[in-house]
């Protein structure tokens, strides 16, 4: 009798109910290569493994079954080169290009400052500074050498200054998304610096979890080589929406009378200088979502904002399209147009977003904050049947609009 069959029989004793539930779940998701391995392990290893399965199942909206089913579909689409934008026609999105030297900028800044009094802030800070040559978390990097003010202090200083200048009726909340790599170090940075002058209760830390790595087109979960655990990988900064849903923060802010929520990334300090005008544009145009953009040259390796309209005219939405998908999409529809200065009419996305809370909260409740995902396997050869290394589902915070694709 094979090991898999004996595992099913009465002669096998589960360590606990947690393990029995984990095994049943793995069987239902065609993960028998893992079930077979369980019977070879010690009781301690099995108990720890069952706990990990329980946590992975709990942390992903819809559980591991939902993750597995989505992975199977996206892997099949990837192998067949399915274009997610095949039924859509691109056009230049609605927006405003504002010159900071103009009277209009001054007016927008004045209007936006009034809106800041009703704004919550969300910092995406799950990354380390290794790629930048810094041994620590990115938000701990000094933004300049004179005072050595770090990014996190700079952001907190700005929010407190906005709070005072706008005569905010309530403290402006700051939520920070951390990861396994950054959570403890972020807590340490805050505590050692007395939260940089911001009351502790004004700051919320939300730690994102990882997702299972995938071995092949069958969405089989990978095991670590150095321990009996599912190999896991980061899911991307789109998890920030899921965390806001799980922690009920956006709902709380909306109930507390806040109108807007601003999302910004760990090392983009300069965006705070134009934030009042940015909010002013959102207020003027009654935008449900607004993306801060920069000029970009055609072919530049940065995502672009596009209005996508379904060919039958039934739906249109403004979204970020990554540069590797943008070029073929625009070529199919006449190529990328430029202005008189040679910049593309499709502005570059820099992942600074403003959402209107009144519209954002119902979307969170509808989707549980789960953003449209993608997969980018590195195939071993042209057959697209094997991977060079395990892959995983990923998501980006700017892709919340893609739930309608």
Secondary structure, 3 states (H helix, E strand, C coil): CCHHHHHHCCCCCCCCHHHHHHHHHHHHCCCHHHHHHHCCCCHHHHHHHHHHHHHHHHHCCCHHHHHHHHHHHHHHHHHCCCCCCCCEEEECCCCCCCCCCCHHHHHHHHHHHHHHCCEEEEEECCCECHHHCCCCEHHHCECCCCCCCEHHHHHHHHHHHHHHHCCCCCCCCEEEEECCCCHHHHHHHHHHCHHHHCCHHHEEEEECCCEECECCCCCCECECCCCCCECEECCCCCHHHHHHHHCCHHHHHHHCCCCEEEEEECCCHHHHHCHHHHHHHHHHHCCCEEEEEECCECCCCCCEEEEEEECCCCCEEEEEECHHHHHHHHHCCCCCCECCCCEECCCEEEEEEEEEHHHHHHHHHHHCCCCCEEECCCECCCCCCCECCCECEEECHHHHHHHHC
